[in-house]
Amino acid sequence: MSPRSPVDSVREAAIQLGQHPHDHGWRELYRLFGYGLSDERHAPHLIDVVRQARRRRPSYSPVHLVTLLGIAVQALADDALPTLISDDHPVIDRLARLDQLLEARRARLDLLLAHRQNSFTAARRFLVPQVLLAAYFARQDRPAVFADLGTGLGILPRQLNSKTLYERFVDELEWPDGYPVFQPVPLAGRFAVDRGPMPDLDWVRSCYGPSAYYTAQYHELTAALDVPEVHTAEVRYQALDITDLPDLDRFIDKHQINAVNLSYTLYELERATRAAVLATLTGALHEPALIIVTEPNEELTQPGCTVTIRDRDHPDGLPVCTVSDGHFRGRVTPLAGYRQFVGDYPIRFERRTGAVDAASRDHATG
């Protein structure tokens, strides 16, 4: 059996992403990548781009490279993009045009793949962290010093405690017990952390798919940025590569961070690197050492995401819930640790008849 090349895992990731049941603009481009990476005769420049990118960033996952390549192509393709993603044109013709584009823009493309990441920033992903952090720290004897790792544009830590945005979005994300009542997080500090260079709004726009759906998502993001309490929130930005474990350890210790959030961050890393990052955080975080991890289902190949928490009582992770839509619409579905979490850290929910305490309700009904 011949050894797997650095391109094999990227080709497999592209094929799997191209089978996602929802298409909001990226799927046909991922399919094109999968086709081109299957035979070097059809797309020599595509294969060489991927081979070099894997060599430069070995700790990053194949799935992340596929999404990043799609973003880079969108950023560089100009008016060629509609043709590349249109299945009205023969795939072999589109692949030839893609390879020509990669050859013509190779220097810029290599820089993007070496120094950028998928910085998609969703306006609603703060909803579940807001609920979990507020409930958890209501039972602690110290406030949260919070860091959002892999923050993208850095809006999530700004959105925490924004009642305006919370109430704007919460009715479109139903929990098992209704809708969580807004509860502020006791915050002593907020940090937005990502690998440098920190993204600007233009790069974030490139991370949104070429579709009307994503255009609406982007407008929602820019509207959220303009909310006064979000715009004026006191957040410190830190350029940091979380795979540099000594630097990560020093950052946590220097600022006495005791709560971190990783939202669609770990999937970007190879599995061994993910485990090393989590182990470093577990050892470095100050008490109560809360980690919230939100990861896409099946490495981005299925809709929705899964939310897990880790702390001193649950060092191996407590699976709390899934969210049906990765943009945090739809439904929160309990996992094995949900009832334990709301039993230890009560969350107040609203229904049409009023508010209920999930933990109290469970105790009352047995």
C-alpha positions in Angstrom: 0.0 0.0 0.0 1.5 3.3 -1.0 1.7 6.0 1.7 -0.9 8.7 1.8 0.2 12.0 0.3 -0.4 15.4 2.1 -3.2 16.0 -0.4 -5.2 12.9 0.3 -6.9 14.1 3.5 -7.6 17.5 2.0 -9.3 15.8 -1.0 -11.4 13.6 1.3 -12.4 16.7 3.4 -13.4 18.6 0.2 -15.5 15.7 -1.0 -17.3 15.4 2.3 -17.9 19.1 2.6 -19.3 19.0 -0.9 -22.0 16.6 0.3 -23.3 18.9 3.0 -27.1 18.8 3.0 -27.3 22.6 3.1 -25.9 24.8 0.4 -25.4 28.4 1.1 -22.8 29.2 -1.5 -19.8 27.0 -0.8 -20.8 23.5 -1.7 -20.2 23.6 -5.4 -16.7 25.1 -4.9 -15.8 22.4 -2.4 -17.0 19.8 -5.0 -14.7 21.5 -7.5 -11.8 21.2 -5.2 -12.5 17.5 -4.5 -12.7 16.8 -8.3 -9.5 18.7 -9.0 -7.5 17.1 -6.1 -8.4 13.6 -7.4 -6.2 13.8 -10.5 -3.0 15.9 -10.9 -3.4 16.1 -14.6 -6.5 18.2 -14.3 -5.4 20.8 -11.7 -1.6 20.8 -11.1 -1.7 24.2 -9.5 -4.5 23.4 -7.1 -2.6 20.3 -6.0 0.6 22.2 -5.5 -1.1 24.9 -3.6 -2.6 22.4 -1.2 0.6 20.4 -0.9 2.6 23.6 0.1 -0.1 24.8 2.5 -0.2 21.5 4.3 3.6 21.6 4.6 3.6 25.2 6.1 0.8 24.6 8.6 0.8 20.9 9.6 -1.1 21.5 12.9 -4.1 22.7 11.0 -6.9 20.4 9.9 -7.7 19.4 6.3 -11.2 20.7 6.8 -9.9 24.1 7.8 -7.6 24.2 4.8 -10.5 23.5 2.4 -12.7 26.2 3.9 -9.7 28.6 4.0 -8.9 27.8 0.3 -12.5 28.6 -0.6 -12.4 31.9 1.3 -9.1 32.8 -0.5 -10.5 32.0 -3.9 -13.5 34.1 -3.2 -11.3 37.0 -2.1 -9.1 36.8 -5.2 -11.5 35.6 -7.9 -13.3 38.8 -8.6 -15.9 38.3 -11.4 -14.7 34.7 -12.1 -16.4 33.3 -9.0 -20.0 33.0 -10.4 -18.6 30.8 -13.2 -16.5 28.6 -10.8 -19.5 27.8 -8.6 -22.1 27.4 -11.4 -23.0 23.8 -12.2 -24.4 25.2 -15.6 -20.8 25.0 -16.8 -18.9 21.7 -17.4 -16.8 20.8 -14.4 -13.6 20.3 -16.5 -14.0 23.9 -17.8 -14.5 25.3 -14.4 -11.5 23.4 -13.0 -9.3 24.8 -15.8 -10.4 28.3 -15.0 -9.8 27.7 -11.3 -6.3 26.4 -12.0 -5.5 29.5 -14.2 -6.7 31.7 -11.3 -4.5 29.9 -8.8 -1.5 30.3 -11.1 -2.1 34.0 -11.7 -2.7 34.9 -8.1 -0.3 32.4 -6.5 1.8 34.8 -4.5 -1.2 36.4 -2.8 -2.9 33.0 -2.4 0.1 31.5 -0.6 0.2 34.5 1.8 -3.5 34.1 2.7 -3.2 30.3 3.3 0.0 30.8 5.4 -1.2 33.7 7.6 -5.0 33.7 7.7 -7.7 31.5 9.1 -11.4 31.1 8.6 -12.6 34.1 10.5 -16.3 33.7 10.0 -18.0 35.7 12.7 -21.6 34.9 13.5 -23.8 37.4 15.2 -25.8 34.9 17.3 -23.1 32.5 18.6 -22.9 34.4 21.9 -26.4 33.2 22.9 -25.5 29.9 24.4 -22.2 31.1 26.1 -24.3 34.0 27.6 -26.7 31.6 29.2 -24.1 29.1 30.4 -21.6 31.7 31.7 -24.4 33.6 33.6 -25.7 30.5 35.2 -22.3 29.1 36.1 -20.8 32.3 37.6 -23.9 33.1 39.5 -22.8 30.2 41.8 -19.1 31.2 42.0 -17.4 33.4 44.5 -15.4 35.4 41.9 -16.4 37.1 38.6 -15.4 35.8 35.2 -12.2 36.9 33.5 -13.2 35.7 30.1 -11.2 35.0 26.9 -12.8 34.1 23.6 -10.1 32.0 21.8 -10.2 32.0 18.0 -12.5 35.1 18.2 -12.4 36.2 14.6 -13.6 39.8 14.5 -13.9 39.8 18.3 -17.6 40.5 18.5 -18.6 37.6 20.9 -16.9 39.0 24.0 -18.4 42.4 23.1 -21.9 40.9 22.9 -21.8 39.3 26.3 -24.3 41.1 28.6 -25.9 42.9 25.7 -29.6 42.6 26.6 -30.5 44.4 23.4 -29.0 41.7 21.1 -30.0 38.9 23.4 -33.6 39.8 23.3 -33.4 40.5 19.5 -32.2 36.9 18.8 -33.3 34.6 21.7 -36.8 33.9 20.4 -35.4 32.1 17.4 -33.4 29.6 19.5 -35.7 27.4 21.6 -34.3 25.5 24.5 -35.9 22.3 26.0 -37.6 24.3 28.7 -38.6 27.4 26.7 -36.5 30.5 26.3 -33.8 31.4 28.9 -34.4 34.7 30.7 -31.6 37.2 30.2 -29.2 37.1 33.1 -25.9 39.1 33.0 -22.5 37.5 33.5 -20.5 39.0 36.4 -17.5 40.0 34.3 -14.1 41.4 35.6 -12.4 41.3 32.2 -13.0 40.4 28.5 -10.4 39.3 26.0 -10.7 38.6 22.2 -7.9 36.3 21.2 -6.9 35.1 17.7 -3.8 34.3 15.7 -2.4 37.4 14.1 -3.0 39.3 11.9 -6.4 40.0 13.5 -9.0 40.0 10.8 -10.7 43.2 9.6 -14.3 43.5 8.3 -13.2 42.9 4.7 -11.6 39.6 5.5 -14.6 38.5 7.5 -16.9 39.4 4.6 -14.8 37.0 2.5 -15.5 34.3 5.0 -19.2 34.5 4.3 -20.5 32.3 1.4 -21.5 33.8 -1.9 -25.2 33.6 -1.5 -28.2 35.7 -0.5 -28.4 33.7 2.8 -24.9 34.7 3.8 -25.4 38.3 2.6 -28.3 38.5 5.1 -26.1 37.0 7.8 -23.4 39.6 7.1 -25.9 42.4 7.4 -27.0 41.0 10.7 -23.4 41.0 11.9 -22.8 44.7 10.9 -26.0 45.7 12.5 -24.9 44.0 15.7 -21.6 45.8 15.7 -23.5 49.1 15.6 -25.4 48.4 18.8 -24.1 51.0 21.3 -23.5 48.6 24.2 -21.6 46.3 21.9 -19.6 49.1 20.2 -18.5 50.5 23.6 -17.9 47.3 25.5 -14.5 47.2 27.1 -12.6 44.3 25.4 -8.9 43.8 25.1 -7.6 42.3 21.8 -4.7 39.9 21.9 -2.9 38.4 18.8 -1.9 34.9 19.9 -1.6 31.5 18.2 -3.2 29.1 20.6 -1.1 26.3 19.2 1.9 28.0 20.7 1.3 26.3 24.1 3.9 28.1 26.2 2.5 31.5 24.9 -1.0 30.3 25.7 0.0 29.3 29.2 1.7 32.7 29.8 -1.3 34.6 28.5 -3.7 32.8 30.8 -1.5 33.2 33.8 -0.7 36.8 33.2 -4.3 37.9 33.0 -5.6 35.4 35.5 -8.2 34.1 33.0 -10.7 31.8 34.6 -13.2 31.2 31.7 -12.6 30.6 28.0 -14.8 30.0 25.0 -13.8 28.2 21.8 -16.5 28.5 19.2 -15.8 26.8 15.9 -12.1 27.0 16.8 -10.8 23.5 17.6 -12.1 22.0 14.3 -9.4 24.1 12.6 -6.7 22.0 14.3 -5.5 18.4 13.9 -6.9 16.2 16.6 -3.6 15.9 18.5 -3.2 19.7 18.6 -6.8 20.1 19.8 -6.1 17.8 22.8 -2.8 19.6 23.6 -4.6 23.0 23.6 -7.4 21.7 25.9 -4.8 20.1 28.2 -2.8 23.4 28.4 -6.0 25.3 29.2 -7.0 22.8 31.9 -3.7 23.2 33.6 -3.3 27.0 33.2 -6.8 28.4 33.9 -7.5 30.0 37.3 -10.4 28.9 39.3 -13.1 27.9 38.5 -11.4 27.1 35.2 -14.5 26.9 32.9 -14.0 26.0 29.3 -16.9 26.2 26.8 -16.3 24.4 23.5 -18.7 24.7 20.6 -17.8 22.6 17.6 -19.5 21.9 14.2 -21.1 18.5 13.9 -19.0 15.9 12.0 -16.2 18.3 11.1 -18.5 20.8 9.4 -20.1 18.1 7.2 -23.4 18.0 9.0 -25.7 20.9 10.1 -25.5 22.3 13.6 -23.0 22.1 16.4 -22.3 20.5 19.8 -21.6 22.4 23.1 -19.5 20.9 25.8 -18.2 22.3 29.1 -15.1 21.4 31.1 -14.2 22.5 34.6 -12.5 21.0 37.7 -15.5 18.7 38.2 -15.7 17.6 34.6 -12.1 17.6 33.2 -13.0 15.2 30.4 -15.9 17.3 29.3 -19.7 17.4 30.0 -21.7 17.3 26.8 -24.5 19.9 27.4 -26.4 20.3 24.1 -26.5 20.4 20.4 -27.8 23.4 18.4 -29.7 22.5 15.2 -28.2 25.4 13.2 -24.6 26.5 13.5 -25.8 30.1 13.2 -27.8 29.6 16.4 -31.3 29.5 15.1 -33.6 26.6 15.6 -33.5 24.3 18.6 -31.2 23.4 21.5 -31.4 19.7 22.2 -30.2 18.3 25.5 -27.2 15.9 25.7 -26.2 13.6 28.6 -24.9 16.5 30.8 -27.7 19.0 30.3 -29.8 18.1 33.3 -26.7 17.9 35.5 -25.7 21.3 34.4 -29.0 23.0 35.0 -29.3 21.1 38.3 -26.0 22.6 39.5 -26.4 26.0 37.8 -30.1 26.8 37.5 -31.3 28.6 34.4 -34.6 30.5 34.5 -36.8 29.9 31.4 -39.8 31.7 30.1 -42.9 30.1 28.6 -46.2 31.8 27.8 -47.4 31.1 31.3 -44.3 32.6 32.9 -40.9 31.6 34.0 -39.7 28.2 35.2 -36.5 27.0 36.8 -35.4 23.9 34.9 -33.7 22.3 38.0 -36.7 23.0 40.3 -39.1 21.6 37.7 -37.1 18.4 37.4 -37.0 18.0 41.2 -40.7 18.6 41.4 -41.6 16.1 38.7 -39.1 13.5 39.8 
